Amino acid sequence: MTKILVLDNLSAEGIEIFKQAGFEVDVKPPQKPEELAQIIGNYNGLVVRSATKVTKEALKNAKNLKVVGRAGAGTDNIDKDFATQMGIVVMNTPGGNTISACEHTFALILALCRNIPSAHDSMMAGKWDRKKYMGVELRGKTLGIIGVGRIGGAVAKRALAFEMKVIAHDPILTPLKAEALGVKLVSLEELIRESDFISIHTPKTEKTNNMIRLEQLKQMKPNCRIVNCARGGIVNEEDLATALREKIIAGAALDVFTSEPPVNNPFLGLDNVILTPHLAASTEEAQVVVAVDIAKQMVDFLTTGAIVNAVNVPSIDPETKKSIQPLIDLGERLGMFQSLYTKGRPTSLQIEYAGDIGVTDTYPITSAILTGFLKPLVETVNMISAPMQIKERGIECNERKTARPSSYAFEISLRVETDQEAHTVTGTLFHKTDARICSIDGMRVDAKPEGYMLVCRNEDKPLVIGRLCTRIGEAGVNIANLMLGRDIKGGLALTVLNLDQPLSDEVIQDCAKLPHIIEARLLSLPENSTNNNS
Protein backbone atom coordinates (compact mmCIF):
# COMPACT_ATOMS: atom_id res chain seq x y z
CA MET A 1 0.00 0.00 0.00
CA THR A 2 1.19 3.52 -0.82
CA LYS A 3 2.14 5.38 2.34
CA ILE A 4 2.02 9.16 2.78
CA LEU A 5 3.59 11.16 5.59
CA VAL A 6 1.84 14.46 6.28
CA LEU A 7 3.58 17.12 8.36
CA ASP A 8 2.98 20.78 9.26
CA ASN A 9 -0.80 20.67 9.91
CA LEU A 10 -2.24 19.98 6.48
CA SER A 11 -5.96 20.72 6.17
CA ALA A 12 -8.26 17.72 6.65
CA GLU A 13 -9.68 18.07 3.13
CA GLY A 14 -6.29 17.19 1.65
CA ILE A 15 -5.80 14.20 3.94
CA GLU A 16 -9.21 12.88 2.94
CA ILE A 17 -8.22 12.86 -0.75
CA PHE A 18 -5.28 10.59 0.03
CA LYS A 19 -7.51 8.22 1.99
CA GLN A 20 -10.11 8.11 -0.79
CA ALA A 21 -7.33 7.02 -3.17
CA GLY A 22 -6.62 4.05 -0.88
CA PHE A 23 -3.38 5.46 0.53
CA GLU A 24 -2.24 4.93 4.11
CA VAL A 25 -1.72 8.34 5.74
CA ASP A 26 0.34 9.14 8.84
CA VAL A 27 -0.07 12.67 10.24
CA LYS A 28 2.72 14.00 12.45
CA PRO A 29 3.82 17.41 13.80
CA PRO A 30 6.74 19.26 12.13
CA GLN A 31 9.98 17.27 12.25
CA LYS A 32 13.59 18.31 12.59
CA PRO A 33 15.86 17.01 9.79
CA GLU A 34 17.42 14.37 12.00
CA GLU A 35 13.97 13.23 13.17
CA LEU A 36 12.62 13.08 9.63
CA ALA A 37 15.66 11.06 8.52
CA GLN A 38 14.76 8.31 10.98
CA ILE A 39 11.22 7.77 9.66
CA ILE A 40 11.26 8.89 6.00
CA GLY A 41 12.35 5.51 4.63
CA ASN A 42 8.91 4.01 5.19
CA TYR A 43 7.01 6.44 2.95
CA ASN A 44 6.30 6.91 -0.77
CA GLY A 45 5.10 10.50 -0.45
CA LEU A 46 5.82 13.41 1.89
CA VAL A 47 3.69 16.53 2.36
CA VAL A 48 5.06 19.63 4.09
CA ARG A 49 4.28 23.31 4.40
CA SER A 50 7.03 25.67 5.59
CA ALA A 51 7.87 24.49 9.10
CA THR A 52 9.68 21.23 8.25
CA LYS A 53 13.08 21.54 6.52
CA VAL A 54 13.51 18.71 4.00
CA THR A 55 17.30 18.74 3.88
CA LYS A 56 19.87 16.44 2.34
CA GLU A 57 20.27 14.84 5.76
CA ALA A 58 16.53 14.19 5.95
CA LEU A 59 16.40 12.66 2.45
CA LYS A 60 19.42 10.36 2.67
CA ASN A 61 17.32 7.48 4.01
CA ALA A 62 14.37 8.13 1.66
CA LYS A 63 14.79 4.85 -0.21
CA ASN A 64 11.07 4.53 -1.04
CA LEU A 65 10.17 8.19 -1.41
CA LYS A 66 8.92 9.20 -4.86
CA VAL A 67 7.47 12.66 -4.33
CA VAL A 68 7.64 15.60 -1.92
CA GLY A 69 4.61 17.88 -2.05
CA ARG A 70 4.79 21.44 -0.77
CA ALA A 71 1.35 22.75 0.19
CA GLY A 72 2.15 26.29 -0.92
CA ALA A 73 4.39 28.09 -3.39
CA GLY A 74 7.82 28.48 -1.81
CA THR A 75 10.16 25.49 -1.81
CA ASP A 76 13.15 27.07 -0.05
CA ASN A 77 12.75 24.53 2.77
CA ILE A 78 13.35 21.58 0.41
CA ASP A 79 16.74 20.53 -0.96
CA LYS A 80 15.57 20.24 -4.57
CA ASP A 81 18.99 19.41 -6.02
CA PHE A 82 19.48 16.44 -3.71
CA ALA A 83 15.88 15.34 -4.22
CA THR A 84 16.58 15.29 -7.96
CA GLN A 85 19.70 13.20 -7.38
CA MET A 86 17.56 10.79 -5.39
CA GLY A 87 14.99 10.61 -8.18
CA ILE A 88 12.35 12.35 -6.06
CA VAL A 89 9.86 14.70 -7.68
CA VAL A 90 9.24 17.96 -5.81
CA MET A 91 5.83 19.56 -6.42
CA ASN A 92 4.24 22.77 -5.18
CA THR A 93 0.94 24.66 -5.52
CA PRO A 94 1.97 28.07 -6.88
CA GLY A 95 -1.47 29.63 -7.29
CA GLY A 96 -3.28 28.46 -4.18
CA ASN A 97 -2.44 31.40 -1.92
CA THR A 98 -2.68 34.24 -4.47
CA ILE A 99 -5.84 35.85 -3.09
CA SER A 100 -4.77 35.33 0.51
CA ALA A 101 -1.40 37.03 -0.04
CA CYS A 102 -3.01 39.80 -2.06
CA GLU A 103 -5.59 40.56 0.62
CA HIS A 104 -2.95 40.53 3.36
CA THR A 105 -0.97 43.05 1.34
CA PHE A 106 -3.95 45.37 1.24
CA ALA A 107 -4.64 44.81 4.92
CA LEU A 108 -1.14 46.08 5.64
CA ILE A 109 -1.48 49.02 3.24
CA LEU A 110 -4.71 50.11 4.92
CA ALA A 111 -3.31 49.54 8.40
CA LEU A 112 -0.32 51.73 7.48
CA CYS A 113 -2.23 54.64 6.00
CA ARG A 114 -4.80 54.73 8.84
CA ASN A 115 -2.43 53.92 11.75
CA ILE A 116 -4.75 51.13 12.88
CA PRO A 117 -2.35 49.11 15.11
CA SER A 118 -1.10 52.20 16.99
CA ALA A 119 -4.60 53.59 17.37
CA HIS A 120 -5.79 50.24 18.72
CA ASP A 121 -2.96 50.10 21.29
CA SER A 122 -3.80 53.67 22.33
CA MET A 123 -7.44 52.76 22.91
CA MET A 124 -6.47 49.67 24.89
CA ALA A 125 -4.39 51.96 27.09
CA GLY A 126 -7.51 54.01 27.86
CA LYS A 127 -6.63 56.96 25.62
CA TRP A 128 -8.68 58.88 23.06
CA ASP A 129 -6.21 60.59 20.72
CA ARG A 130 -7.77 61.31 17.33
CA LYS A 131 -5.32 63.98 16.18
CA LYS A 132 -2.24 61.84 16.76
CA TYR A 133 -3.43 59.16 14.36
CA MET A 134 -4.49 61.29 11.41
CA GLY A 135 -4.38 59.08 8.30
CA VAL A 136 -4.20 59.44 4.53
CA GLU A 137 -6.52 58.27 1.76
CA LEU A 138 -5.55 55.76 -0.93
CA ARG A 139 -7.59 57.44 -3.67
CA GLY A 140 -5.35 59.41 -5.99
CA LYS A 141 -2.14 58.01 -4.53
CA THR A 142 0.47 56.19 -6.61
CA LEU A 143 1.10 52.54 -5.84
CA GLY A 144 4.37 51.11 -7.17
CA ILE A 145 4.37 47.32 -7.56
CA ILE A 146 7.71 45.55 -7.88
CA GLY A 147 7.06 42.17 -9.51
CA VAL A 148 3.81 41.66 -11.43
CA GLY A 149 3.16 37.93 -11.25
CA ARG A 150 -0.01 36.32 -9.92
CA ILE A 151 0.00 38.17 -6.59
CA GLY A 152 1.32 41.46 -7.94
CA GLY A 153 -1.32 41.41 -10.67
CA ALA A 154 -4.07 40.74 -8.11
CA VAL A 155 -2.83 43.65 -5.98
CA ALA A 156 -2.87 45.93 -9.04
CA LYS A 157 -6.49 45.00 -9.79
CA ARG A 158 -7.61 45.90 -6.28
CA ALA A 159 -5.55 49.08 -6.17
CA LEU A 160 -7.36 50.30 -9.29
CA ALA A 161 -10.66 49.67 -7.49
CA PHE A 162 -9.40 52.05 -4.78
CA GLU A 163 -8.88 54.62 -7.56
CA MET A 164 -5.11 54.53 -7.13
CA LYS A 165 -2.65 55.17 -9.93
CA VAL A 166 -0.63 51.97 -10.41
CA ILE A 167 2.89 51.88 -11.79
CA ALA A 168 4.97 48.72 -11.93
CA HIS A 169 8.47 47.42 -12.45
CA ASP A 170 8.95 43.91 -13.79
CA PRO A 171 11.95 43.05 -15.99
CA ILE A 172 10.03 40.60 -18.18
CA LEU A 173 6.47 41.92 -18.24
CA THR A 174 5.61 43.28 -21.69
CA PRO A 175 3.91 46.66 -22.21
CA LEU A 176 0.94 44.90 -23.82
CA LYS A 177 0.39 42.73 -20.74
CA ALA A 178 0.86 45.75 -18.48
CA GLU A 179 -1.75 47.68 -20.47
CA ALA A 180 -4.20 44.79 -20.07
CA LEU A 181 -3.68 44.97 -16.29
CA GLY A 182 -4.18 48.72 -16.29
CA VAL A 183 -0.71 49.54 -15.01
CA LYS A 184 2.14 51.64 -16.37
CA LEU A 185 5.55 50.00 -16.74
CA VAL A 186 8.40 52.11 -15.41
CA SER A 187 12.02 51.69 -14.41
CA LEU A 188 12.83 50.76 -10.83
CA GLU A 189 14.36 54.21 -10.36
CA GLU A 190 11.18 55.97 -11.50
CA LEU A 191 9.01 53.74 -9.35
CA ILE A 192 11.11 54.55 -6.29
CA ARG A 193 10.90 58.30 -6.97
CA GLU A 194 7.20 58.52 -7.83
CA SER A 195 5.41 56.07 -5.49
CA ASP A 196 3.41 56.97 -2.42
CA PHE A 197 3.16 53.26 -1.58
CA ILE A 198 5.50 50.48 -2.72
CA SER A 199 4.40 46.84 -2.61
CA ILE A 200 6.96 44.11 -3.26
CA HIS A 201 6.00 40.85 -4.99
CA THR A 202 9.18 39.83 -6.77
CA PRO A 203 10.93 36.52 -6.09
CA LYS A 204 14.16 36.58 -4.10
CA THR A 205 17.07 35.97 -6.46
CA GLU A 206 20.66 37.15 -6.71
CA LYS A 207 19.40 40.19 -8.59
CA THR A 208 16.67 41.11 -6.09
CA ASN A 209 18.50 40.35 -2.83
CA ASN A 210 19.03 43.73 -1.12
CA MET A 211 17.42 45.40 -4.14
CA ILE A 212 16.34 48.30 -1.95
CA ARG A 213 19.02 49.76 0.30
CA LEU A 214 19.52 53.11 2.01
CA GLU A 215 20.55 54.71 -1.28
CA GLN A 216 17.15 53.85 -2.81
CA LEU A 217 15.25 54.70 0.38
CA LYS A 218 16.70 58.22 0.34
CA GLN A 219 15.31 58.72 -3.18
CA MET A 220 11.73 57.98 -2.05
CA LYS A 221 9.13 60.55 -1.13
CA PRO A 222 9.10 61.41 2.61
CA ASN A 223 5.49 60.19 2.70
CA CYS A 224 6.29 56.85 1.02
CA ARG A 225 5.26 53.62 2.74
CA ILE A 226 6.68 50.16 1.85
CA VAL A 227 4.92 46.80 2.14
CA ASN A 228 6.79 43.49 1.72
CA CYS A 229 4.80 40.26 1.61
CA ALA A 230 7.23 38.52 -0.78
CA ARG A 231 10.55 37.40 0.70
CA GLY A 232 12.70 38.78 3.47
CA GLY A 233 15.91 40.50 2.39
CA ILE A 234 14.65 42.12 -0.81
CA VAL A 235 14.60 45.30 1.24
CA ASN A 236 17.75 45.49 3.38
CA GLU A 237 16.39 45.29 6.91
CA GLU A 238 19.10 47.36 8.65
CA ASP A 239 18.83 50.12 6.05
CA LEU A 240 15.03 50.12 6.25
CA ALA A 241 15.17 50.40 10.05
CA THR A 242 17.52 53.36 9.69
CA ALA A 243 15.19 55.03 7.17
CA LEU A 244 12.22 54.57 9.50
CA ARG A 245 14.12 55.75 12.56
CA GLU A 246 15.34 58.88 10.78
CA LYS A 247 11.92 59.53 9.17
CA ILE A 248 13.38 59.28 5.65
CA ILE A 249 10.14 57.51 4.69
CA ALA A 250 6.79 57.49 6.44
CA GLY A 251 6.34 53.83 7.25
CA ALA A 252 6.69 50.16 6.41
CA ALA A 253 4.79 46.92 6.89
CA LEU A 254 6.60 43.59 6.76
CA ASP A 255 5.27 40.04 6.70
CA VAL A 256 8.58 38.39 5.77
CA PHE A 257 12.07 38.55 7.22
CA THR A 258 15.61 37.52 6.38
CA SER A 259 15.53 35.13 9.33
CA GLU A 260 12.23 33.64 10.51
CA PRO A 261 11.59 34.12 13.33
CA PRO A 262 13.67 37.34 13.26
CA VAL A 263 16.98 37.39 15.12
CA ASN A 264 18.12 40.75 16.55
CA ASN A 265 15.03 42.38 15.05
CA PRO A 266 16.07 45.95 14.06
CA PHE A 267 12.44 47.16 13.96
CA LEU A 268 11.63 46.67 17.64
CA GLY A 269 10.62 49.90 19.31
CA LEU A 270 9.79 51.76 16.09
CA ASP A 271 6.31 53.30 15.93
CA ASN A 272 6.10 53.62 12.13
CA VAL A 273 6.37 49.95 11.22
CA ILE A 274 3.86 47.08 11.26
CA LEU A 275 5.11 43.50 11.59
CA THR A 276 3.24 40.23 11.04
CA PRO A 277 4.72 36.71 11.39
CA HIS A 278 4.53 35.53 7.73
CA LEU A 279 0.74 35.42 7.65
CA ALA A 280 0.15 36.24 3.97
CA ALA A 281 -0.88 32.68 3.07
CA SER A 282 -2.46 31.92 6.44
CA THR A 283 -6.18 31.92 5.74
CA GLU A 284 -8.56 29.02 6.14
CA GLU A 285 -9.49 29.20 2.46
CA ALA A 286 -5.90 29.26 1.18
CA GLN A 287 -4.87 26.35 3.35
CA VAL A 288 -7.77 24.25 2.08
CA VAL A 289 -6.98 25.09 -1.54
CA VAL A 290 -3.26 24.23 -1.30
CA ALA A 291 -4.00 21.05 0.68
CA VAL A 292 -6.52 19.80 -1.88
CA ASP A 293 -4.32 20.79 -4.82
CA ILE A 294 -1.17 19.08 -3.54
CA ALA A 295 -3.09 15.93 -2.57
CA LYS A 296 -4.65 15.64 -6.04
CA GLN A 297 -1.30 16.21 -7.74
CA MET A 298 0.44 13.57 -5.62
CA VAL A 299 -2.33 11.03 -6.09
CA ASP A 300 -2.17 11.53 -9.87
CA PHE A 301 1.60 11.11 -9.88
CA LEU A 302 1.66 8.04 -7.66
CA THR A 303 -1.14 6.32 -9.57
CA THR A 304 -0.57 7.39 -13.19
CA GLY A 305 2.88 9.00 -13.31
CA ALA A 306 1.45 12.36 -14.36
CA ILE A 307 3.60 15.28 -13.18
CA VAL A 308 1.96 18.66 -12.43
CA ASN A 309 3.68 21.73 -10.92
CA ALA A 310 6.99 19.95 -10.47
CA VAL A 311 9.88 22.29 -9.64
CA ASN A 312 12.82 20.00 -10.29
CA VAL A 313 12.10 17.58 -13.17
CA PRO A 314 10.62 17.64 -16.69
CA SER A 315 7.58 15.58 -17.63
CA ILE A 316 9.30 12.97 -19.79
CA ASP A 317 9.98 9.29 -19.26
CA PRO A 318 13.43 8.19 -18.03
CA GLU A 319 14.68 6.54 -21.26
CA THR A 320 13.81 9.51 -23.45
CA LYS A 321 15.31 11.92 -20.95
CA LYS A 322 18.57 10.00 -20.90
CA SER A 323 18.89 9.99 -24.69
CA ILE A 324 18.20 13.71 -25.15
CA GLN A 325 19.90 14.99 -21.98
CA PRO A 326 22.86 16.51 -23.91
CA LEU A 327 20.38 18.43 -26.09
CA ILE A 328 18.48 19.58 -23.00
CA ASP A 329 21.73 20.77 -21.44
CA LEU A 330 22.70 22.61 -24.64
CA GLY A 331 19.29 24.26 -24.86
CA GLU A 332 19.34 25.43 -21.25
CA ARG A 333 22.83 26.89 -21.66
CA LEU A 334 21.84 28.75 -24.83
CA GLY A 335 18.82 30.20 -23.03
CA MET A 336 20.84 31.26 -20.00
CA PHE A 337 23.57 32.76 -22.18
CA GLN A 338 21.02 34.92 -23.99
CA SER A 339 19.26 35.94 -20.77
CA LEU A 340 22.54 37.18 -19.31
CA TYR A 341 23.94 38.63 -22.54
CA THR A 342 20.99 40.53 -24.03
CA LYS A 343 20.07 43.82 -22.35
CA GLY A 344 16.55 45.17 -21.99
CA ARG A 345 13.01 43.90 -21.49
CA PRO A 346 12.42 40.79 -23.64
CA THR A 347 9.60 40.98 -26.16
CA SER A 348 10.13 37.83 -28.24
CA LEU A 349 12.10 34.59 -28.40
CA GLN A 350 12.61 32.82 -31.73
CA ILE A 351 13.93 29.25 -31.65
CA GLU A 352 15.10 27.47 -34.79
CA TYR A 353 16.17 23.85 -35.25
CA ALA A 354 18.27 23.27 -38.37
CA GLY A 355 19.56 19.94 -39.69
CA ASP A 356 19.08 16.47 -38.21
CA ILE A 357 18.68 16.97 -34.48
CA GLY A 358 17.90 13.29 -33.96
CA VAL A 359 14.49 13.73 -32.28
CA THR A 360 11.04 14.45 -33.64
CA ASP A 361 9.57 16.05 -30.52
CA THR A 362 11.59 19.17 -29.70
CA TYR A 363 9.27 20.29 -26.88
CA PRO A 364 11.62 19.21 -24.05
CA ILE A 365 14.53 21.06 -25.70
CA THR A 366 12.42 24.18 -26.24
CA SER A 367 11.32 23.97 -22.61
CA ALA A 368 14.97 23.69 -21.58
CA ILE A 369 15.83 26.83 -23.60
CA LEU A 370 13.01 28.76 -21.90
CA THR A 371 14.06 27.41 -18.51
CA GLY A 372 17.62 28.60 -19.03
CA PHE A 373 16.37 31.98 -20.19
CA LEU A 374 14.18 32.47 -17.11
CA LYS A 375 16.57 31.11 -14.46
CA PRO A 376 18.47 34.37 -13.96
CA LEU A 377 15.18 36.29 -13.82
CA VAL A 378 12.78 34.34 -11.58
CA GLU A 379 12.91 32.49 -8.28
CA THR A 380 11.64 29.09 -9.42
CA VAL A 381 11.35 27.67 -12.91
CA ASN A 382 11.64 24.28 -14.55
CA MET A 383 10.92 22.63 -17.88
CA ILE A 384 7.27 22.19 -16.98
CA SER A 385 6.58 25.72 -15.79
CA ALA A 386 8.84 27.70 -18.15
CA PRO A 387 6.49 27.86 -21.19
CA MET A 388 3.59 29.06 -19.04
CA GLN A 389 5.78 31.62 -17.26
CA ILE A 390 6.92 33.02 -20.61
CA LYS A 391 3.29 33.24 -21.77
CA GLU A 392 2.10 34.85 -18.53
CA ARG A 393 4.68 37.60 -18.96
CA GLY A 394 3.48 38.40 -22.45
CA ILE A 395 6.70 37.35 -24.21
CA GLU A 396 6.12 36.07 -27.72
CA CYS A 397 7.76 32.69 -28.36
CA ASN A 398 8.03 31.02 -31.76
CA GLU A 399 9.67 27.77 -32.82
CA ARG A 400 10.43 26.46 -36.30
CA LYS A 401 12.34 23.67 -37.95
CA THR A 402 14.31 24.07 -41.16
CA ALA A 403 16.38 21.90 -43.47
CA ARG A 404 18.75 24.75 -44.39
CA PRO A 405 22.38 23.67 -44.95
CA SER A 406 24.68 23.78 -41.94
CA SER A 407 28.37 23.25 -41.27
CA TYR A 408 27.32 20.93 -38.46
CA ALA A 409 25.02 17.92 -38.19
CA PHE A 410 22.48 20.28 -36.62
CA GLU A 411 22.20 23.73 -35.10
CA ILE A 412 19.90 25.20 -32.48
CA SER A 413 19.56 28.98 -32.63
CA LEU A 414 17.88 31.36 -30.22
CA ARG A 415 17.12 34.95 -31.19
CA VAL A 416 16.08 37.28 -28.39
CA GLU A 417 14.54 40.67 -29.08
CA THR A 418 14.13 43.26 -26.33
CA ASP A 419 13.11 46.90 -26.16
CA GLN A 420 16.81 47.77 -26.46
CA GLU A 421 18.51 45.28 -28.78
CA ALA A 422 18.41 41.87 -30.47
CA HIS A 423 20.95 39.04 -30.53
CA THR A 424 21.09 35.56 -32.04
CA VAL A 425 23.18 32.74 -30.61
CA THR A 426 23.56 29.34 -32.25
CA GLY A 427 24.77 26.12 -30.65
CA THR A 428 25.47 22.49 -31.43
CA LEU A 429 26.97 19.37 -29.88
CA PHE A 430 30.48 18.10 -30.55
CA HIS A 431 30.81 14.30 -30.27
CA LYS A 432 27.08 14.16 -29.34
CA THR A 433 27.67 15.38 -25.77
CA ASP A 434 29.88 18.51 -25.81
CA ALA A 435 27.80 21.72 -25.83
CA ARG A 436 29.26 24.54 -27.93
CA ILE A 437 28.24 27.98 -29.12
CA CYS A 438 29.10 28.04 -32.82
CA SER A 439 28.00 31.58 -33.69
CA ILE A 440 26.92 34.83 -32.06
CA ASP A 441 25.08 37.32 -34.28
CA GLY A 442 26.33 35.48 -37.35
CA MET A 443 30.01 35.51 -36.38
CA ARG A 444 31.52 32.02 -36.15
CA VAL A 445 33.05 31.05 -32.84
CA ASP A 446 33.73 27.80 -31.01
CA ALA A 447 32.91 28.73 -27.43
CA LYS A 448 32.07 26.66 -24.40
CA PRO A 449 28.88 27.98 -22.72
CA GLU A 450 30.10 27.43 -19.18
CA GLY A 451 31.66 29.22 -16.23
CA TYR A 452 32.76 32.84 -16.44
CA MET A 453 32.58 34.14 -20.01
CA LEU A 454 33.81 37.53 -21.23
CA VAL A 455 32.23 38.45 -24.56
CA CYS A 456 33.77 41.44 -26.35
CA ARG A 457 32.70 43.14 -29.56
CA ASN A 458 35.64 44.89 -31.15
CA GLU A 459 37.10 46.19 -34.37
CA ASP A 460 39.25 43.71 -36.27
CA LYS A 461 42.55 45.47 -35.56
CA PRO A 462 46.06 44.39 -34.46
CA LEU A 463 46.97 44.34 -30.72
CA VAL A 464 43.34 44.20 -29.55
CA ILE A 465 43.65 40.66 -28.19
CA GLY A 466 47.06 41.33 -26.68
CA ARG A 467 45.91 44.38 -24.76
CA LEU A 468 42.74 42.62 -23.61
CA CYS A 469 44.55 39.52 -22.36
CA THR A 470 47.21 41.66 -20.67
CA ARG A 471 44.61 43.60 -18.69
CA ILE A 472 42.92 40.37 -17.62
CA GLY A 473 46.28 38.87 -16.62
CA GLU A 474 47.15 41.99 -14.63
CA ALA A 475 43.97 41.39 -12.65
CA GLY A 476 45.27 37.94 -11.69
CA VAL A 477 42.64 36.10 -13.71
CA ASN A 478 43.57 33.08 -15.81
CA ILE A 479 42.15 32.58 -19.32
CA ALA A 480 40.95 29.01 -19.87
CA ASN A 481 39.79 29.34 -23.50
CA LEU A 482 39.86 32.09 -26.13
CA MET A 483 37.80 32.06 -29.31
CA LEU A 484 37.69 34.63 -32.11
CA GLY A 485 35.23 35.42 -34.87
CA ARG A 486 34.72 38.23 -37.37
CA ASP A 487 32.37 39.24 -40.15
CA ILE A 488 34.90 40.49 -42.73
CA LYS A 489 38.59 41.25 -42.71
CA GLY A 490 39.12 44.56 -40.92
CA GLY A 491 35.45 44.76 -39.95
CA LEU A 492 33.70 43.82 -36.72
CA ALA A 493 35.06 40.98 -34.59
CA LEU A 494 33.99 38.96 -31.60
CA THR A 495 36.25 37.74 -28.79
CA VAL A 496 34.93 35.13 -26.36
CA LEU A 497 37.02 34.10 -23.36
CA ASN A 498 36.37 31.46 -20.69
CA LEU A 499 37.89 32.64 -17.42
CA ASP A 500 38.84 30.74 -14.27
CA GLN A 501 37.67 33.60 -12.03
CA PRO A 502 35.25 36.52 -12.39
CA LEU A 503 36.42 40.02 -13.26
CA SER A 504 35.65 43.03 -11.10
CA ASP A 505 33.47 45.83 -12.48
CA GLU A 506 36.57 48.02 -12.64
CA VAL A 507 38.46 45.52 -14.81
CA ILE A 508 35.47 45.05 -17.13
CA GLN A 509 35.25 48.82 -17.56
CA ASP A 510 38.98 48.97 -18.26
CA CYS A 511 38.60 46.28 -20.93
CA ALA A 512 35.74 48.17 -22.56
CA LYS A 513 37.89 51.33 -22.73
CA LEU A 514 40.78 49.65 -24.53
CA PRO A 515 41.46 50.85 -28.11
CA HIS A 516 39.08 49.31 -30.70
CA ILE A 517 36.98 47.53 -28.02
CA ILE A 518 33.30 48.43 -28.55
CA GLU A 519 31.89 46.68 -25.48
CA ALA A 520 32.67 43.95 -22.96
CA ARG A 521 30.10 41.87 -21.11
CA LEU A 522 30.80 39.31 -18.37
CA LEU A 523 28.48 36.33 -17.98
CA SER A 524 28.38 33.59 -15.36
CA LEU A 525 27.02 30.19 -16.41
CA PRO A 526 27.10 26.88 -14.52
CA GLU A 527 30.24 24.83 -14.88
CA ASN A 528 30.04 21.70 -16.99
CA SER A 529 31.22 19.00 -14.60
CA THR A 530 30.95 16.23 -17.22
CA ASN A 531 33.29 17.80 -19.74
CA ASN A 532 36.38 19.69 -18.68
CA ASN A 533 38.46 19.09 -21.78
CA SER A 534 38.52 21.05 -25.02
HUSUL-V452884 format. One line per field, one symbol per residue. phi: phi as a letter, one per 30 degrees, with the letter a starting at -180 (. if undefined). burial: b if it has 9 or more other ideal C-beta (glycine too) atoms within 8 Angstrom, else e. A space follows every 10 residues. Layout:
# HUSUL-V452884
phi->???
burial->???
This chain:
# HUSUL-V452884
phi->.dcbccbihd dddddddddd diddbccbde cdedddddcd ddccbbcbcc ddccceedce cddcdcaccc dlcdbddbdd ddededicdc cbbdcdcedd ddddeddddd dddchddddd dddddicbbd ddcecbddei dcccccjccd dedddeeddd ddicdccbba dbddeddddd diccdbdddd eddcddbbcc bddcbedcdh dcbeeddddd ddcdbcbbcc bdjdcddddd dddddchdbd aabbcbbebb ddchedcdjd ccbcbbdhce ccbedddddd dddddddddd ddcbidcbhd cbbdcbdedd dddceeddde edddddeddd dddjddcabb cbcbicdjbc cceddedddd ddddedcbdb abdddeeddd ddcicdbbbb cbcedbdbea bccbcccbdc abbbbbbacc hibcdbccab hicdbbcdda idbccccbdd bdiddddddd dddddicdcd bbbbaadbei cdbbbbbccd bdcdeddddd ddcdeiddab bccbcddcdc bccd
burial->ebbbbbbbeb bebbbebbbe bebebbeeee bebeebbebb bebbbbbbbb ebebbeebbe ebebbbbbbb bbbbbebbbb ebbbebebbb bbbbebbbbb bbbbbbebbb bbbbbeebbe ebbeeeeeee eebeeeebee bbbbbbbbbe bbbbbbbbbb eeebebbbbb ebbbeebbee bebebbebeb bbbbbbbbbb bbbbbeebbe bbbbebbeeb beebbbbbbb bbbbbbbebb bbbbeeebbe bbbbbbbeee eeeeeebeeb eebbbbebeb beeeebbbbb bbbbbbbbbb bbeeeebbbb bbbbeeeeeb beebebbbbb bbbbbbbbbb bbeebbbbbb bbbbbebebe ebebbbbbbb bbbbbbbbeb bbbbbbbebb bebbbebebe eeeeebeeeb bbbbbbbbee eebbbbbbbe eeeebbbbbb eebebebbbb bbbbbbbbbb beebbebbbe bbbebebebe bbbbbbeeee bbbbbbbbbe eebeeebbeb bbebeebeeb bbbebeebee eeee
